């Protein structure tokens, strides 16, 4: 209801999408973080890659700042999965 009453209201956490068991995506205005049931992960920067072509957690020289973003977002993943 807060957003229906005030579309400009702030939101303090990322949006969560779940597909099947243990497959979750978290989305902020800038970032999308995905963790799959096999613990593989993806991180996309929508400011620079809105089509999600470049997974920032893969590669030979990963940027530690991207790991930090992923870890911060991962704190919002569900603790219990049914």
N, C-alpha and C positions, 0 to 999 in steps of 0.2 A: 503493500500500500504506500509506503513512503515515496516511491517513484511515480505513482499515479497522482499523488497529491503535489509533488514537486519534482518534475523531470530533471531539474538541475541539482538534485540532492547528491551528496557524495556517497560513494560506496567504499567501504573499508577493506574489502577482500576480493579476490579474483572469483570469476564465475566458474563453476564446476560443471563439467559434462562427464557422464559415465556411460560407457558402452560395454555391456557384459560385466563379468566379474573381474575386478582389479585392473580395468583399463580406464584411466582417468585423464582428462584434459583440464588445465586451469588457464584462464584467459584474463589478462589485464588489458588496459588500453594499449600497452606497448607489446607485451610478451604473450606467447602461448607455450606452455610447458605440458608435455605429455609423458605419462609413465604407463607402460604396458604391463600385463600380468607376468611377463618374463623378466621384468625389471629393466628392460631397455628404455631409454629416455630420448626425448626430442625437445629442443628449445628453439623457438623462432622469434625474431625481432621484427614485429610488424611495422615499425618505423622505416625499416630498410628492406624488408622482404615480406610484403603482404601476401604473396602467393605461397609462402613456406617452402622455398626451394632449398634453403641452406640451413641444415640442422647444425646449430652452433655448438653442440656437445660432441660432435664427431670430428675426426681429423687428426692429423699427426701432431699438431701443436695447439691444443685447445686453450682458449683464453680463460684464465682463472676467474675473471669477472663473470663470465657466462656460467661457470660452475656455481658461483655464489648466487646468481639470480635463480638458477634452477633449485638450489637448496632452499632459498627463501620461499619460493613458490611451493615447493614440496611440503612445507609445513602445513599447508592448507588441504593436503590430501586427506581423505577419510581415514580415520583410525580403525574403523570396523567396516568390513565388507561382507555382504551377504550373498 
